[in-house]
Amino acid sequence: MQERKFYAAFVGINAYPEGALSGCVKDVLELDLFLREWCAQQEGLTYTPVYYLAPNEADAFRLEAHAAAAGRSVSWDAPTYFHLRERLFGHFETAAAGDVCLFYYSGHGSQTPAPPEFRRRMLETLVCVDSRDPNSPAARDLVDKELAYLLWKTFARKTGVHTVLIMDCCHSGNNTRDYDGEFRFRFVPSSRSQVPFADLLGHGDAEFYTLRDGYADFRIPSYVHLAACRDDEKAQESANGGLFTGKLVEALRNGGASASYRELLQGLALTVGNRAERQTPVAFSQQDIQLDQPFLSTGMRPYRPFFNVRHNARESKWKLAGGAMHGLQTGDLMRVSDGVREVETPLLEVQATSSVLAPEGFDEDSQQVKAVRIRSARPALKVSAPQDGAFPPGVTGMVEIVPAHAAFEIRALEDGAWGLFRTGEGEPLFRREPDAGRLLAGMNVVGNWMAALELQQTSAAISRSDLSFEWNLSAPSILTPEGPQLRYNGDEMPVFGLRISLAPGTKLSECYVKALYLGSRFSILTSLLRDDDNRLAPGHPLELTLAIGDQTYRSIPVGIDDAYARRGVAQINDYLKIIVSTRPFSVDSYRQDSLPPDEGQAETTRDLVPPKTAKSNQPPEWTVFTFRIQCHR
């Protein structure tokens, strides 16, 4: 068996000269103890941690208790600017394929004005123990772009290393209030001037930074980033530790270590949100599919849309973390399970981002209850089937089988397979299937796609005049009132870009934006706007971006699959839905792969690149804008 290593580097800072904290070292020790126990249960995995701590006097007892539980005492270096910049990442230098690397930070977060070479007005920072010490004039905050460079420099040329960042600190914010007097915030204002681009670590490395149109773009290696809050929110802590880390360790000890990152964060969004009105944990990876990996593992698990269910003690109701914004409707039949018990129950009430249901027999304190939709109250896809009874009748998921006169029909083909057709047309919508069950699964994908296309909402609080949509199209494409009409330039694939900003004179002070890209092969892509960076505010526009490898592109390619082109298809219609809300939200439940055409075994994708190419009691206001992306070849 291959011997593997788990490299962990922990930073916990309580003893700041100003703005001292009290729970950061506790966070480190609790997560470290869990990881020690978890690694001890694995075969051939050696745990190798290092620590950069600034404990206060009260931490002495915690360090002693941790030493007794772990069977060894912790030694540490000071979490200074020099150590974090020059030494910490050296711990990962010998990591090889199959190893796991974790960087965990618990302390203050802050901001600094961004140099003009960056598109954003502010950059996020990690506050080192000596960042604000007048006796350390060479020290400053570690800027997020410098952290990105350290990650890239350390891991860009490593293959097979699973890398994770966990940050329990504030990313940004202005005036705040304590949560019931129990929690405070891990944020301090910036006290030193803007760091010039030329002084940032990584400046001058042409492999990392690229200047395009006067702005600096940079490479992002493969890693998973878990953050305690969005970049416009603040992370809360008490003497018992950070709210995020405490709930994270609790979830991991209660079975969350076997969940994917996406599943883990969806659960944390509920448990943290129940304690803090404005703290939303988020996850990010350059390749969105990496969030479907199990926690601290390189194994991949297929993504299955689901919704977390938690009992809300204040309302004495079971609440599901999904609502009308996610395509749910009152009466939808849900299968609810905690891994042991399983029941089917309808949605009783559907609001914008949450729903009410009444599953019986579940522990009200359980963190393991999940639900999947097994039948829609109003299926988006109605299909007529052959009258010989060979195809199973009924309703399942987003599909209803009807006797006749539907816009779609199932046909039995000469080779014994089944195919789904638009009524009156001669080509199957996707690859024919000899098994009726697999065809029905593909039909559900089509039904989900159609339900997403039909998603509509208009709020008086968010109108078209509040937003500015700035398109950038490759020649000879044109912009029509319905959306871009993209055209190939010879064999060159067309591209588009979209920049969204608040319009002059709008009354909106901020809003949150997500995008659904509905591909012509029934894929739904949800990652063109990141969950941790989708706040739209004055001076903070958003751009759609597509991640390919370690590069991020603002020009997004759209192409016609060669299988379609060989059949003479010269035009496709994709759709872009822009969802705008007054509160943060997720659209992960819409994500799905494309269906292969009825020719060969074309690779399914989750993106736009062809296969051959690389919290308040008031419900949020929300509006959906739909654009047709037409491509001609």
N, C-alpha and C positions, 0 to 999 in steps of 0.2 A: 504493500500500500504506500502511495506517495505521502511523504511527510510534508505537512503544510504549516504555515505560520500565520498567526493573527497579530498584526502589528497595530497597536493602539497608541495614540498620542493624545493626552488629556490636558486641557487648560482650564483651570478654575481659579477665579480671582475674586476674593472677598476684600482683601486689605488694600483698597485703593487709597491714596493719600486724601482724595476728596471723593465723596459719593460712595462710601464703603457699602458693600453688599454683605449678605449673611448666609445665602443658601448655595453659592456656587461650588464650594468645595464638597458640600454634601451631595450635590448633583454628581460630581465626578466619582465620589466613593461609591454611591449607590449603583451607578451604571457599571463601574469597574467590577464591583462584586458580582453583579448579574453576569457579566461577560466571563469572568473567571469560572463561574459555575457552569455556564453554557459551554465554554470551550472544554471543560473537563469531561463533558458528556460526549464529545466528539472523538472519533478515532483518528489518530495521527495528526492532531492539530495542537500546535504549541502557542500559548498566549504570551506575547512579548509587549508589555506596556511601558511607556515613559510618561512622566508627569511634570507639568509646569504649573505650580500652585503658589498662591499668595493667601495662606490661611490667616484667620484672625484668632484671637485668644480662645474663643468658644469652640474652634475647630479641633483643639487638642484632644478633647474627649472623643470626638468623632473619629479622629485618626487612630486613637487607641482601640476603639471598638472595631474599626475596620481591620486593623492588624490582627485582632483576635479572631475575627470571622474568616479572614483570608489566609491566616496562618503565616503571615509575613507583614512587616511594616513597609510603608511607602516612603521612598526617598524622592526628592524632587529638586528641580531647578526653578529659579524665579522666572515668571512669565513676562520678561522684558521684551521690548521691541526688538533688540538685537537677537535674543534667543528665538523668538518666533520667526523672525525673518531669516536668520542665518543657520539655525541649528535644528529646529524641530523637524523639518521635512527630511533631514538626513537620516532620521530613524527609518524611513521607508525605502532607502536606497537599495537594499538587498532583496526587496520583495520580488518574487518571481511568480510565474504562472501557477494558479491555484491558491495563492495567498490572499488574505483579506487585510485591507488597510483602513483604519478608522481614525479620523481627526475629529475630536470633540472639543467644543469651546463653550464655556459657561462664564459669562461676565457681562460687562457693559458693551453695548453697541452704540455707534454714533454716526455722524455724517460729516462730510467736508465738501466745500464747493468743488465742482468738477472743473478740470481744465477745459478750455474751449474745444479741444480735440475730441471730447466725448459728447454724445447726443443728449445726455442727461444733465440736469443742472446740479445734482448732488450725487456724490458717491458714498456708499456705506463703508463703515470702518469697524474694526475690532479695536477696543481700547486696551492697550497693554498696561501692565501695572505701573510703568514709568512714563506713560504717554503724556501725562499732565504734570509730571514732577518738575518743578523749576530747577532742581539740581541735576536734571538729565536733559540738557538742551538738545542733544542729538536724537532723542527719542521722540516718537510721534505715534499716531494711530497706524495700524496696518490697514491699508486701503484694500477694498474688495478686489480691485484689478490686480493688486500685488499678490493677493491670495490666489487668484486665478492663474497668475504666472507661476507661482510656486507649485501649484497642482500640475500645470502643463509641463513644466520643466522636470518634475519628478516622475510623472506617469505617462507622458505622451508616447514614449518608446517602449513601454512595458505592455505585454499582451497577457491576457488571462488573469490580471490582478483585479480583484473586486474592491473598489474604493468608495468609501462613504464619508460624508461630512455631516455632522450634527451640530447645529448652532442654537444655543438657548440664550439669545440676546436680542435686544431691540435692533430693528433695522432703520427706523426713522420715526418721526413724530414731532408734535409740538406740545401744547399744554395737555396735561393728563390729570386724572384723578385716581386715587386709590380705590381698590375694589373692596368695599365694606370695611376698610381699615386694615384688612388682613394682608393684602398684597401691595407691593410697590413695583416700580418699573426699572428694568435693566437698561437704562438709557442715560447718557450724559451729553450735553451740548458740546459741539466742537469748540475748542478753545485756541486752536492754532490756525494759521492762515492756509489758504489753498496750496496744495502740493502741485508744483508745476509738472506737466507731463514728462519733461526731461528728467525729473527726480524720481519718478516712479520706478520701482523694481520691474525690470523687463523692458524698459525703454531702450531702444537700440537693437533689440533682438528681432531681426526681420522675419524670423520663423514664427514668432508669436504675434507681433503687432503688424497690421497692414493698414495703411492710410488709404481710404477710399472717399473721394469727394470731400477731402479735408477732415474727415472723421476717422477715428481709430477703431478698427475692428480687431478682434483677437480670437485665438483658437481656444476651444474648450475641450479638454480630454474627456474620457469616459469615466464618469463618477455619478453617484447619487447624492443629492443634497437634501437633507431634512432640516427645516427651519421652524423655530418656535412660533413665528408670526410672519405676516406679509411685510414688505418693505415700507408700508405706510402705517404700521401698527407697532405696538410695544409689547415686549415679553414681560410677564409678571413673575414676581418671586416673593417668598416669605422666608421666615427663619427655617421653615421646613424644606426649602429648596425651590427650584423653579417649577412653576405650574406645568410647563411643557414636559420637562424631564421627569417629573414625578409621575405624570400620567403615562409617559412613554414606558418607563420601567414597569409600572403597574400593568400595562397592556402586554408587555413582553413576558412577564411572569405568568400572565393568565392565558397564555397560548398564542400571543401575537407574534412570537418569534417564528412561527410557521406560516405567517401571513405574508403577502407581498407588500412592498412599500406602499403601493396604492391603497390596498386594503387597510394597512396600519394607519395611514394618514387620514383616511376617511373616518375611521373610528375615533382618532384623536381630535379631529375637527369637532366631533360631537362632545366628547368628554371635557375637552378644554373649553369649548364654547359654553358648556353648562356652568362654568365657573367664572368666565371672563367674557364680558359683552363684546369686546373688540380685540380679540386675539385669535387668529386663524392659522393653525399650523399648515405648512405647505411643503410639497416635495417637488423637486426639479431634477431632470436629467437631460443632457443634450439630446439623447435619443429617448423619446418618451417611452418606448417599449421596455426600457430597462427598469421602469417602475413596477413592472409585472414580475420582477425577480423576487423570490423569497428573501426576507430580511437577512443580510449578511451572507448571501449565497450567490453563486454564479449560475445556479440552475434556473431555467426559465419555466414559467407556468403560463398556460394560455389565459388571456384576460376574459373574464365572464362578467358582464354588467350585473351589478348587485347594488343593494342599498342597505346601509347600516340601520338597525332599529334599536332604539334605546327607550327605556321607560323614563318619562319626565315626571319626577315626583311632585314638582310644583303644580303641574296641571293634572296629575293623576291620569295620564294618557300615555299610550305607546306612540312614539313619534318616529316616522321614517324619514331619512335624510334625502328626500327627493320630492319634487312637486311638479306643478304645471310647467315650470321652466325646463324640466327634464322629460317632458312628454307624458307624464302620468295623468290619469283621469279618475274621477270618482267612480267606483265600481270595478276598477281593474282588479283582477284576482292575483294575489301574491302568494308565493310559497315561502313560508317563514320557518327558519331553522336555526338552532343553536349548536348543531353538530350531533345532538342526541335526539331531540324532539323535533318533529316537523308537522306543520299544520298549513292549511290553505285558508286564506281569509281575504275579504275584499277591502279596498281602501274606502274609508268612511267619509273622509274629508280631505280635499287636496287644496293646498295653498301654493304660493309661488315656489318656495324652496323646501317645503316640508309637507308631510301628509300624516293623517291619523288613521290608525287601524287598531284592531282589538284581538290580537292573538292570545289564546288561552294556554295556561300551563307553563309559562316561562318565568324564570327567576328575574325579578325586577332589577336586581343588581348586576345581571349578566352583561358582559361586554362582547359576547360572541354571537348575538342574535343578528341575522342577516335575512334579507328578503330578495327574491327575484320575481319579476313579473312573468306569469305563465299564461295569462290571457288578458287581452285588452278589452275594456268595456265597449269600445268602438274601434274594431280593427281597421287599420289604414289600408290593408290590401284585401280586396274581395276577389276570389278566383273561382271560376267555374271548372268543374272536373268532369271527366267522361261519365256517361250515364250508366255504364256497365257495372258500377259499384266496385271496380278493382282498386280505385284510389280511396284511401280512408276519408270519410266525410267529417264535418264538424268544424270547431273553432280551436285554434291553438296559437298562443303568442299574439302576433300582430296580423294573423291571417285568418280569414273566414272562408270556408269552402261553401259555395252557393250552387244551386242547381244549374243556373244558366244566366245569360245576359250580363256577364261581368266584363270589365275592361281587360281582364287577364284570364287565361285559360291554361289548364294542364292537358297535355297531349301525350298519348302513348305512342312512342316512336317505333320504327321498323326494327331497330336493333334491340328492342325489349326495354329500353330506358324510358324514363319520363323526362319531359321538358316543360318549362314555364314560358309561355308566349304572350305577347300582347295580342289580343283578339284580332284576327285578320292578318297578322304578320307571319313571316315564314322563318325567322331565326329565333332560337331560344335566347332568353335574356341572359342566361349564364349556362355553364357547362351542364349537359344532360346527366342525369343520375339514374342508374339502374335500381336504386333503392328508394322507395317512396319516402322513408324517413329522412334521408339526406336531402332529397329534393325539398321537403317541407322545411328543413333547417335553412336552406338557401332562400326559400320564400319568406321566412321570417326576417332574414337580412334585408330583403327587398322591402318588406313591410316596415321595418324599423327606419329604413332610409326614407320611405314615403312619409312616415309620421314626422320625421325631422323636417322634411321639406314643407310639410303643412303647418309646422309650428308658427303661430302668429300671435302677436300681442302688441297692443298699442296702449301706452300710458300717457296721460296728459302731462305728466311730470317730465317726460323725455320725448322730444319730438325731433323730426329730421332737421329742423332749423337749429337745434342745439349742438349739432355735430358737423364737423367738416371732414369729408372723405376725399383725400387727394390720391388719385391713381397715377401710376407710372407704368406705361405700356410700351412694349417693344414694337418697333415699326415692322410691318405696316398696320398694326392693330389700331382699332378706334374705340372710343367710349360712347355707348348708347345710353339712353335713359334707363334701360333695364340692367346695364352693367357692361363690362368689357366684351368686345368682340375681337378675339385674338386670332391672328393669322400667322401661319408658317412663313418664313422668309427663305424660300428654297427648301432645303432640308433642315434649316435651323429652327429649333423649337421656340415658340413664343414664350414670353415671360410677362408677369405683372407684379407690381408692388402696390401696397396700400398703406397710407399713413392716415391715422385717425386723430383728430384733435377736437377740443372744445371750440365751438364757433364764437366769434366776437359777439358780445352782448348776451350770451346765454346766462340764465340764472343758476345753472348747475355749478356747484363749487367742486364737485368730483363725482365720478361714477366708475363702474367696473365693467370691463368689456371682455367678452370671449367670442371666439369664431368657430363655426362649424363649416368645414369644407366637405361638400357632398360630391364625391367623384362619380363619374358616369358609370363606373362598374360597381356602384352601390357601397363604396367605402365611405366612412365618415371620419375625418381627421379633426382632432380637437386641440392640437398642440401649436397652432400658428400664433397664439398669444399665450404666454406662460402664466400659470396660476399665481406665481410669485411676483409677477410684473405686469399686471393688467389694470392698474389703477390709472384712470384718465383724469388729469387735473390741469389747470392753467399752467402753461409752460412745460407740461409733461405729456407730449403726444405719444401715441403708440404706433408701432409698425408691425405688420405681419412678418414673421420670419420663419424660415424653413431650415431645420437642422439636418446636415448631412455630414456624418463623421464628426470631426472636431471643428467644422466650419459652420457658420450661421449666415444664411443668405436672405437678403431683402428683396431679391428678384426671384420670383417663384415660377418654376417652369410648369407648363401645362401641355400635355401631348396626347395624341391619339394612339392607342395601343395598336401594334403592328397586326395583331389578329383581326382587329376591326378594319384596318386599312386594306388588308388582303381581301376582305369581303366587299370592298368598295365604299366603306363608311368614310366620308370626308368631313363630317361635322359631329361634334359631341356637345352636350350641355352639362357642365358642372354647375354647382350652386354654392354660393357663399352666404351664410347667414351670420350677421353680426348681432349679438345679443348684448344689450346694455342694461345694467341694473344699478340701483342706488346702493346695493350691498354686495359684498363678495359672494361668489358662487362658483360651482364647478360644473362642467359639462362632460365629465369622463364617462358617464353612463351611456352617452351616445356613441362612443368609439366602436368602430367595427372595421374589419378587413374588407378588401374588395373581393368580389366573386370572379372566378376565372371565366373567360369567355368560352363558348362552345367550340374550342379548337385547341388541342394540346393541353399541357399542364402549366399554364402561365403562372408565374410567381404572384402570390397575393402580397399586397403592400398596404402600409398604413399611411402612406404619404402621397405627395403629388409627383414623385419622381417615377418615370416609367421603369418597369422591372429591369430593363437593360442598363439603367443609369443608377450610377450610384445614388353685534347681533342685538337686535331690538325686538320688542313685542309687535311692532308694526311690520306688516309684510313689506318687502321691497317693491318699489315701482320698477317695471322693466318693459322694454320695448325691443322688438325684433325687426331688423332691416335685412332684406333679402336682395341679393344681386345674382344675376345669371352670368356665368363665365362661359362664353361660347367660344369654341375653338374650331377653326377651319384649316383643312390641310389640302 
